[in-house]
Amino acid sequence: MGVETKTMAEPVAQLTSSDYVHLHNHTHHSLLDGLTKIPDLVQRVKDMGMEAVAITDHGTMSGVVEFYKEAKDGGIKPIIGMEAYVAARSRHDRDPAKDKARYHLILLAMNETGYKNLMQLSTKANLEGMYYKPRIDHDLLEERRNYCAFRLCQRRSR
């Protein structure tokens, strides 16, 4: 019918460094896994123009106080977290044929309550769930809230 329509392409927003937040970082507190020193991490984030960064060391929260202070002093928003090892069954099970496999799960605190819950998860993993690595289980995850969780990798660690 001769109706002419014009479509205008919408401008594409350009992403900047401040739009990116690295949510998975291991520091030297991740034994045998990370080499990054916390001051170096914060400085690199600043140098790249980012505004926030997370710490997610394997099975430990031992670096979060240093990280929080360093990030705050550097004008960077600190995101507190850890990469937890989740037991295939229970954190109390220790059968070599069934319980050596673990799954990785990133946990990020959403608020102060989430931070306290992550501290409790880390403590219980190290005191109750230690079997090659500090492990948590689904029961602990259901007890604790106020954190964001996402699965990191499809393969199991041994």
Secondary structure, DSSP 8 states (H G I E B T S, - for coil): ----------------GGG--B----BTTSTTT--B-HHHHHHHHHHTT-SEEEEEEET--TTHHHHHHHHHHTT-EEEEEEEEEEESS-TT---HHHHS-EEEEEEEESSHHHHHHHHHHHHHHHHTS-SSS-EE-HHHHHH--SEEEEE--SS-B-
